[in-house]
Amino acid sequence: MAARPTWQGHLRLSLVSCPVALYTATSRTSDVSFNMLHKDTHNRIRMIPTDPEKGPVERSDIVKGYQIEKDRYVVVSQEEIDAVRLESTRIIDIDKFVDEDDIDRLYWNDPYFLVPDGKVAIEAYSVIREAMASAGKIALGRVVMHQRERLLAMEPRDNGIIAYTLRTYGEVRKPEEVFDRIPDAKADPKMVDIAAKIIEQLEGEFDPTGFKDHYEDALRALIKEKEKSAGHKVTAPPQEEAEVIDLMEALRLSLGEGGARRPTAKRDTAKTPAAKKAPAKKRA
């Protein structure tokens, strides 16, 4: 578990409350990140705050401002920001319980572990968790993190509670804004039937251990290769050309292959010409 919690306060169900802490449930420590260096010295570049009139400025001379129109700002001090405190800054109040299916997946955001903060909190925490489990619903509350109030969805998991921040109504775009551009076309029932059979062949259980970021792995391989040989130049592999194939034929071939492999174009120029595929080259 992370050494430092993201948030600390109290979880409250009516008159029952207990100290709790939120820990992030995901990690990005394994992500490949790059630093900006000078091309000759390889020294790390420093980003120096600069005023267009005064030049470089000290951090102590920087204040926060909210732009209300071009070149016009309202300056707000950190003390004034801290003075705007909501009850949800330090308390997660459970407002209501809803069915999980009532929450559109578009609204689900980041997951957190909600745990009791100290031994004295365990008894009350256990009571709230068991009551939530018996309800069989998602608990909704509010929390302030990173100077923003978020709606929090909570559910029991094992001997703890998983909490998800939910996006606000204004943050989620309406699907019809984009989906309305899709032409209203009826699919061929025969093709749909074949596609449904392909889906049946590909059914299985969700196993997150089987999913890997291949791009991340390729970046690490590149870095390892460059570390071995400073002068080694890496070139991109040739891109495969898209094959032009008949849709019905592609569906039938996919069904025959168990839906596991990409269908190969049939070399029949009388029907649909297939694009000539470039010879495979060894990957760098």
C-alpha positions as CSV (number, residue, x, y, z in Angstrom):
1,M,0.0,0.0,0.0
2,A,1.1,3.5,-0.7
3,A,3.1,5.2,2.2
4,R,0.9,8.3,2.0
5,P,-2.8,8.4,1.7
6,T,-4.4,10.7,-0.9
7,W,-7.0,11.9,1.6
8,Q,-7.8,11.6,5.3
9,G,-11.0,12.4,7.1
10,H,-14.2,10.7,8.3
11,L,-16.7,8.3,6.8
12,R,-20.2,9.0,8.1
13,L,-23.4,7.0,7.8
14,S,-26.1,9.0,9.6
15,L,-24.8,9.3,13.2
16,V,-22.2,6.6,12.8
17,S,-18.7,7.8,11.8
18,C,-15.1,6.7,11.8
19,P,-11.7,8.0,10.7
20,V,-10.7,6.8,7.2
21,A,-8.1,7.2,4.6
22,L,-8.1,7.0,0.8
23,Y,-5.3,5.3,-1.1
24,T,-5.0,5.2,-4.8
25,A,-5.8,1.7,-6.2
26,T,-3.7,2.1,-9.3
27,S,-0.1,2.8,-10.0
28,R,1.8,4.5,-12.9
29,T,5.3,3.9,-11.5
30,S,6.1,1.4,-14.2
31,D,5.3,3.9,-17.0
32,V,8.2,4.9,-19.3
33,S,8.8,8.6,-19.0
34,F,11.4,10.8,-20.7
35,N,13.4,13.9,-19.5
36,M,14.2,16.8,-21.6
37,L,18.0,17.1,-22.3
38,H,20.3,19.4,-24.3
39,K,21.2,17.6,-27.5
40,D,25.0,18.2,-27.0
41,T,25.6,18.2,-23.3
42,H,22.8,15.8,-22.3
43,N,22.2,18.0,-19.3
44,R,18.7,18.1,-18.0
45,I,16.8,21.2,-19.1
46,R,15.4,23.5,-16.3
47,M,12.1,25.2,-16.9
48,I,12.5,28.7,-15.5
49,P,9.3,30.8,-14.9
50,T,9.6,33.9,-17.1
51,D,7.6,37.1,-17.2
52,P,7.5,38.6,-20.8
53,E,8.4,42.1,-19.4
54,K,10.6,41.3,-16.3
55,G,12.2,38.1,-17.5
56,P,13.0,35.2,-15.1
57,V,11.0,35.5,-11.8
58,E,11.3,33.9,-8.4
59,R,8.7,31.3,-7.3
60,S,7.8,33.5,-4.3
61,D,6.7,36.2,-6.8
62,I,4.2,34.0,-8.5
63,V,0.5,34.3,-7.6
64,K,-2.7,32.4,-8.8
65,G,-5.1,34.2,-11.2
66,Y,-8.3,33.2,-12.9
67,Q,-8.8,34.6,-16.4
68,I,-12.2,36.3,-16.8
69,E,-11.4,37.8,-20.2
70,K,-8.4,38.4,-22.4
71,D,-5.5,39.9,-20.3
72,R,-7.7,40.3,-17.3
73,Y,-7.4,38.1,-14.2
74,V,-8.8,37.9,-10.7
75,V,-5.9,37.2,-8.3
76,V,-6.6,34.8,-5.4
77,S,-4.3,34.0,-2.6
78,Q,-3.7,30.5,-1.2
79,E,-5.2,31.6,2.1
80,E,-8.4,32.7,0.4
81,I,-8.6,29.3,-1.4
82,D,-8.1,27.5,1.9
83,A,-10.8,29.5,3.5
84,V,-13.4,28.1,1.0
85,R,-14.0,24.9,3.0
86,L,-16.9,22.5,2.5
87,E,-18.0,19.9,5.0
88,S,-17.0,17.3,2.4
89,T,-13.4,18.5,2.7
90,R,-13.0,16.4,5.8
91,I,-16.1,14.2,5.8
92,I,-17.5,11.6,3.4
93,D,-21.2,11.7,4.1
94,I,-23.1,8.8,2.6
95,D,-26.1,10.5,1.0
96,K,-27.9,7.7,-0.6
97,F,-27.8,4.1,-1.9
98,V,-28.4,3.2,-5.6
99,D,-28.2,0.1,-7.8
100,E,-24.9,-0.3,-9.6
101,D,-26.7,-0.5,-13.0
102,D,-28.2,2.9,-12.4
103,I,-24.7,4.5,-12.8
104,D,-23.8,4.9,-16.4
105,R,-20.2,3.6,-17.1
106,L,-19.3,7.0,-18.6
107,Y,-19.4,8.5,-15.1
108,W,-17.0,6.0,-13.4
109,N,-13.5,7.5,-12.9
110,D,-10.5,6.5,-10.7
111,P,-10.6,3.7,-8.0
112,Y,-9.4,4.1,-4.4
113,F,-9.1,1.9,-1.4
114,L,-11.1,3.3,1.6
115,V,-9.6,1.9,4.8
116,P,-10.0,2.6,8.6
117,D,-7.5,5.2,9.8
118,G,-6.3,3.8,13.1
119,K,-7.3,0.9,15.4
120,V,-10.1,2.9,17.1
121,A,-11.9,3.2,13.7
122,I,-12.1,-0.5,13.0
123,E,-15.3,-1.3,14.9
124,A,-17.4,1.6,13.3
125,Y,-15.8,0.9,9.9
126,S,-16.8,-2.7,10.1
127,V,-20.4,-1.8,11.0
128,I,-20.7,0.6,8.1
129,R,-19.1,-1.9,5.7
130,E,-21.4,-4.8,6.7
131,A,-24.4,-2.6,6.5
132,M,-23.4,-1.6,3.0
133,A,-22.9,-5.2,2.1
134,S,-26.3,-6.2,3.4
135,A,-27.9,-3.4,1.3
136,G,-26.4,-4.8,-1.9
137,K,-26.2,-1.4,-3.4
138,I,-23.7,1.3,-4.2
139,A,-23.2,4.1,-1.6
140,L,-22.9,7.6,-2.8
141,G,-21.1,10.4,-1.0
142,R,-19.0,13.5,-1.6
143,V,-15.3,14.2,-1.0
144,V,-13.0,17.1,-1.7
145,M,-9.7,16.2,-3.3
146,H,-7.1,18.3,-5.0
147,Q,-9.4,21.4,-4.5
148,R,-12.3,19.8,-6.3
149,E,-15.5,18.2,-4.9
150,R,-16.1,14.8,-6.3
151,L,-19.0,12.4,-6.1
152,L,-17.8,9.1,-4.6
153,A,-19.3,5.7,-5.3
154,M,-18.4,3.1,-2.6
155,E,-18.9,-0.7,-2.4
156,P,-17.7,-3.4,0.0
157,R,-14.8,-5.6,-1.2
158,D,-13.5,-8.4,0.9
159,N,-12.8,-6.8,4.3
160,G,-12.6,-3.3,3.0
161,I,-14.3,-0.7,0.8
162,I,-13.6,0.2,-2.8
163,A,-14.4,3.9,-3.7
164,Y,-14.6,5.3,-7.2
165,T,-14.7,9.0,-8.0
166,L,-17.5,9.8,-10.5
167,R,-17.4,12.4,-13.2
168,T,-19.9,15.3,-12.9
169,Y,-22.8,15.7,-15.3
170,G,-21.1,18.6,-17.0
171,E,-17.9,16.6,-17.7
172,V,-19.6,13.9,-19.7
173,R,-20.5,14.6,-23.3
174,K,-23.8,13.3,-24.6
175,P,-23.3,10.3,-26.9
176,E,-25.7,11.7,-29.5
177,E,-23.3,14.6,-30.1
178,V,-21.0,12.1,-31.9
179,F,-23.2,9.1,-32.6
180,D,-25.7,11.2,-34.5
181,R,-23.1,11.5,-37.3
182,I,-23.2,7.7,-37.9
183,P,-25.6,7.0,-40.8
184,D,-28.6,4.9,-40.0
185,A,-27.9,1.8,-42.0
186,K,-29.4,-1.7,-41.6
187,A,-26.9,-4.5,-41.4
188,D,-27.3,-7.6,-43.4
189,P,-28.9,-10.2,-41.1
190,K,-26.8,-13.0,-42.5
191,M,-23.6,-11.1,-41.7
192,V,-24.8,-10.3,-38.2
193,D,-25.6,-14.0,-37.6
194,I,-22.0,-15.0,-38.7
195,A,-20.5,-12.2,-36.5
196,A,-22.6,-13.4,-33.6
197,K,-21.1,-16.9,-34.0
198,I,-17.6,-15.5,-34.1
199,I,-18.3,-13.7,-30.8
200,E,-19.4,-17.0,-29.3
201,Q,-16.1,-18.6,-30.3
202,L,-14.2,-15.8,-28.7
203,E,-16.1,-15.9,-25.4
204,G,-14.0,-16.4,-22.2
205,E,-13.3,-15.2,-18.7
206,F,-11.7,-11.8,-18.0
207,D,-8.0,-12.3,-16.9
208,P,-6.2,-8.9,-16.4
209,T,-2.8,-10.7,-16.1
210,G,-3.1,-11.6,-19.8
211,F,-3.1,-7.9,-20.9
212,K,0.2,-6.2,-21.4
213,D,1.2,-2.8,-22.8
214,H,3.1,-3.9,-25.9
215,Y,4.1,-0.3,-26.7
216,E,5.5,0.1,-23.2
217,D,7.5,-3.2,-23.7
218,A,8.8,-2.0,-27.0
219,L,10.0,1.3,-25.5
220,R,11.8,-0.6,-22.8
221,A,13.4,-2.8,-25.4
222,L,14.5,0.3,-27.3
223,I,16.0,1.9,-24.2
224,K,17.9,-1.4,-23.4
225,E,19.2,-1.6,-27.0
226,K,20.3,2.0,-27.0
227,E,22.0,1.5,-23.6
228,K,24.1,-1.3,-25.0
229,S,25.2,0.6,-28.1
230,A,25.2,4.4,-28.0
231,G,25.5,4.7,-31.8
232,H,22.8,2.2,-32.5
233,K,20.0,3.7,-34.6
234,V,16.5,2.2,-34.4
235,T,14.3,2.3,-37.5
236,A,10.6,1.8,-37.6
237,P,9.3,-1.5,-39.1
238,P,7.4,-1.3,-42.4
239,Q,3.7,-0.7,-42.0
240,E,1.5,-3.5,-43.4
241,E,-0.9,-2.3,-46.1
242,A,-4.6,-2.8,-45.4
243,E,-6.0,-5.6,-47.5
244,V,-9.2,-5.0,-49.5
245,I,-11.5,-8.0,-48.9
246,D,-15.1,-8.8,-49.3
247,L,-16.9,-8.3,-45.9
248,M,-19.0,-11.5,-46.2
249,E,-16.0,-13.5,-47.1
250,A,-14.0,-12.0,-44.2
251,L,-16.8,-13.0,-41.8
252,R,-16.9,-16.6,-43.1
253,L,-13.1,-16.9,-43.0
254,S,-13.1,-15.6,-39.5
255,L,-15.7,-18.1,-38.4
256,G,-13.7,-20.9,-40.0
257,E,-10.6,-19.8,-38.1
258,G,-12.4,-19.6,-34.8
259,G,-12.3,-15.8,-34.8
260,A,-8.7,-16.0,-33.6
261,R,-6.8,-14.8,-36.7
262,R,-7.2,-12.0,-39.2
263,P,-8.6,-13.4,-42.5
264,T,-6.4,-13.5,-45.6
265,A,-7.7,-11.9,-48.8
266,K,-8.8,-14.3,-51.5
267,R,-6.8,-13.9,-54.6
268,D,-9.8,-13.5,-57.0
269,T,-9.5,-10.4,-59.1
270,A,-12.9,-11.1,-60.6
271,K,-14.6,-10.2,-57.3
272,T,-12.6,-7.8,-55.3
273,P,-8.9,-6.9,-56.0
274,A,-6.6,-7.4,-53.1
275,A,-3.8,-4.9,-52.4
276,K,-0.4,-6.3,-53.0
277,K,1.3,-6.9,-49.7
278,A,4.9,-5.8,-49.3
279,P,7.5,-8.5,-48.5
280,A,8.0,-8.9,-44.8
281,K,11.2,-7.3,-43.4
282,K,13.1,-8.2,-40.3
283,R,12.0,-5.9,-37.4
284,A,14.6,-3.6,-35.9
